[in-house]
Amino acid sequence: MAITKRHSLRIAAVGVVSAASVVLAGTVASAAPVVQATSVKVGITAKPSVTSVKAWQLFRVTGTATGLKAGSKMALQQKQGKNWVSLPAVTPLGSKGTYSLGVKLGLKGKNDLRIVNGKAVSPVFNVTVR
């Protein structure tokens, strides 16, 4: 009878160790990071409603953005000398990936402008202020 009890205990201990190994293996597998190769390209387009305006005349810049969430801030930048300066003209991206921004410029001459969101940048477009 004593041999049978030992044998039963040994089988039970092996069963517990095996179950623990399965549980630990599952834990290790689920703790491993899951990396998905999803590289969504971000793209921004921008088009002014006019190419020439009087100083402080309102015009619109419209466009689309891909790879950005709705509500993302779309900001206008103006090239001043060698630097791009953010202007106080910001609008959220709509649920369909479009935006429309009202703009007034006072700097006379040819103005190089672009729309930015983080590191995503639209192509440069020009509006002349006369």
N, C-alpha and C positions, 0 to 999 in steps of 0.2 A: 504494500500500500504506500510505503514511503517513497518508493521509486516512482510510482504513478503520480504522486503529488509533485515531486521534483520535475518530472517530465511535463506535467501540466503547467507548472510555473514557468519552466523554460519556454514552452510554446507560447504562453501568455506574454512573457517578456519580449520574445521575438516579434510577436504580433504588435505590441505597443511600439517597439522601436521602428518596425516597418511603417506603421501608421504615422508616426512622427516624421519619418523621412519623407513620406508622401506629402504631408502637410507643409513641411519646410520647403520642399522642392516647389510646391505650388506658390508659397509665399515669395520665394526668390524669383520665380518666373513672373509673378504679378508685380514685383517691385522693380523689375527691369524697366528702364525708360522706353517708351514707345516713340519712335521717331518717324514722322511721316514726311515724305519728300513732296511738300506742297510749296512751290515757289510761285506765288501770284505776282505778276508784274504790275506795278502801279503806273498808271498813265493819266496824264491830265491834258486836256485840250482847252484852249482859250480863244475867244473871238470877240473883238470889240464891235459895238453896234455902229460905230463911225470911225473914220481914220483921221478926221480933223475936227476940232471943236474950238470954241472961244474959251478964254480963261474962265474957270469955275462953272462951265456948262456941264450939266449932268449927262452922262452916257452910261451904257451898260456893257459889262463883260460877261459873256455866257460861255458855258462849256460843259464838258463831261469829265468824269473821273472813273477809272476802273481800278479795282483792287483796294478801294478805301471803303470804310464803313459809312453808312448814312449818319449825318450829324458831324462828320469830320470838318474841321475849320479850313476853309479855303481863303487864303490871304493874298492880297495884291502887293507886289514889290515893284519898285521903280529904280532904274539904274541912275545913280548920281555919282558922276565921276567914274571911278573904278569899282565902286561898291554898290551892292544891291541893298536898298533900304525898304523895310516893311512900312507900308502906309496904313493908316487907321481905317482900312476897308477890308472887312472880314465877313464871310457868310458861311452858313453851314451847307454841307452837301446834302441834297435831297435823297429821298428813298429810292429814286430811280437812277441815281448816279449823276444828276445834273445840278448845276448851280447858276445863279444870276446875281450879279453884283453891281450896284450903282456906284459910279465913280465920278469925282470932280477933281480936275487937275488945275493947278495954277502956274506951274513951271512952264514958261513959254518955250516953244521950239519943239523939236522931235523928242518924244519921251519913249524910251525902251521900257516895256512893262512885261511882267510875267505873273502867273498864279503859282503859289507854292502850298504844299502841305507836308510839313516835316522835311524830308530829303527829296520828296517828289516835286518835280518842277515842270511847268508847261513850257512849250517853245516860246521864245520871245516874240512879242508883237509890238507894233508902234502906233502911237496916237500923237498927232501934231497939235500943239496948243498955240493958237494965234492971238 
